Each structure stands twice: as structure tokens, then as C-alpha cells.
């Protein structure tokens, strides 16, 4: 599954990559895109650590340039003194899936025309938008989990609705 030159591992594209699922050049680790990244899930250039975007960061969860240590995160467009791990400890488990099974008896005529394989499979896998994915999670979430979301520092109902399509001003 490699394309390019001097790659080791699996599903790499570009040149001089080691690890898994890298795109770009001279990446080591897993799930990096860009150039000269080491660690995991970095995008940009020259990052080490994990989950960085931007350039020349070491540490984790940075966006920007020449950052070290653990990044502080913004919530609802407002900077906080919280780290990624701090925020993750506040959140409920958000087990969202970007697709869902739609059985043939729930399919519209349009869906049946677009997915004729439903006659064999008994339905189809529907790819959800980000907002559809959030609405599916919200329908199944407990009141406690919804309250955890709304208790996040700087919670802003307008921003939440812009991202998720969920208007919490109408109640939970």
C-alpha cells in the first residue's frame, strides 16, 4: 500500500516515510501528513510529539509555530488555562460514527433509486454530515452527558448550534 520511494510500514505515500498511514515526505510515526514530522497524527512541517498542526512544534496538541509543552486549548473561541487532557476529562464519551445503516423499509424512494444494491443488502450505509452525526449522538445522549457539554467553560449556544446544528436554547 505504499507509493513513492524509501517507505517502510503500511499505507504510506510520498518519500522516506516510516510507520503507518503517512502522507508527504520524511515522516516517522503514524498518521502524519506534511513533511518531516515524527510522532503521531501531526500535520504541517517539522513537528514532533502528537496531534500537532502548524510548524516546528514539540509537545502535544499545538497549532502554530515553535511551541513546546502541553498546549492550552480554546473552548468556543475563547482561550482557557485547560490542556487537552483537562478538557477530555470534562467531556462525556462522544462515540459518534460518520455513517449509519438505513434498512430498506426506512429508505425513501430517492434513496432506493440512488442505492439499487439495497435489494440485495436490505439497505445501505448512509454517510452523515458533521451536523447529522452530532444530532444522532444528541438523540441518544443522556441528560447528564448533554449537561456536561453545556457546562464546558465558555459554552456558547450559538457556536454550538453552528457546529452541531443543535439548538440547546430550546431545552435538552
N, C-alpha and C positions, 0 to 999 in steps of 0.2 A: 504493500500500500504506500510505498514511498515514491515520490517523484523528485527529481533533482539529483544532486550529487553528494556523496560522502555523508549519507544519513544512516543512523543506526536506530533501531526501535521500530515503531509501527505508526502508520498514518502520518508521516511527515512529508511536507512539501517545501521546497526551497533547497538550500545548500548548508552543509555542515551542521545538521541538527542531530541531537541525540535525545532519546526519550520518546514520548508518545504524543501524537496529535499536535505537532508544532507546524506553524507556517512561517515563512520568512527565512532568514539566514542566521546561522551561528547561535541557535537556541539550544539550551540544555534544560532538562526537566520535562514537565508535561503541560500541554495545553497553552503554550506560549505563541503569540503572534508578534511579528515585528522582527527586530534584529538584536542579536547579542544579549538575549535575556537568559537568566538562569533562575531556577526555582520553578514555581507552578503558577499557571493562569495569569501570566503577565502579558500586557500588550504595550507596544511602544518600543523604546530603544534602551538598551543598557541597564535593564532593571535586574536586581537580584532580590530574593525574598519571594513573597507570594502575593498574588492578586494586586499587582501594581499596574497602573496605566500612566502614561507620560514618559519621562526620560530620566535615566540615571538615578533611579531611586533604589535604596536598600531599605530593608524593613518590610512591612506588610501593609497592604490596603492604601497605598498612596496614589494620588493623582497629582501630577505637577512635575517639578524638576528638582533634582538634588535633595530629596527628602530622606530622612533616616528615622529610626524608631518606629513606634506604633502610631499610625495616623489617627487623628481625631476626625470624627465624621460630622457632617451637616445632616440635620433632620428637617425636612420640609423647608429647605433652602436657608436654614439658619445654622451657623456653626455651633457646635456643642463642645464640651470637655470630655465627651464619651469616645471610647475606642470602638472599633468594630465589634470586639468581643463583648464590650459593655452593652451595646445595642442588641446584639444577638441574645443576650441573657434576658432582655426585656420583652422580646417578641415571642408570640406563640409559635408553634410549629406551623409553617405555611407550606403544606405539601400540595403545591399546585402542579398541574400537568398541562402542557400546552396543547393537548388533544384529548378527545373523548370519543367513546364508542356510541354511535347512534344506530339503534336497531331499525330494521326495515319498517316496522309498524309505527315508528316515530318519525320517519323521513317524510319530507314534503315531496310533492310531485317534481319540483325543481331539483331537489337533491337526488331523487331517483334518476332523473334524466342525466345529471352530471356524474353519477356513480352507478352505472349499469351493473357493476360487479356485485351490487347488493343482492341480486337474485341468487348468486352462488354463496356469498358470505353471510347473508342475513342482515347486512347493514354495512356501515362504512366508518372509518376513523375520521372524525371531523377535526381539522386544525383550528384551534381557537386563537383569537386575538388576545393581546395582553389584558384588555378590559374584560373580555369573555372569561378568561382564565380566572381573574380576580372575582368576578361575580359568582362563578361556580364555587370557589373556595368560600366566599362570604355566605352563600346559601347554606353550606354545611357546617360553618364555624359555630362554636358555642358562643353564648353571650359573653362569657369570660374572655375568650380569645378576641372577640371584637372589642371588648373594653380595653384589653392590653394594647391593641393598635391605637385606639383613641387616647390612651394615657401616655403615649410616647411624648417626650419633650418636644415642644414647638408644634404639636399636632395642628394641622390646618385643614379644615374640611374641604376648602376649595381646591387645594393642591391634591388632596387625597382623591377627590372626585375627578380631577383632570387626569390623573394617572390610572385610576382603577375603574372609573365610570360609576362608582358607588357614592350616592349622596347620603351621608350619615346624618345630615341635618333633619332628615325625615324620621329618625329613630333607627334603632338597630333591631 
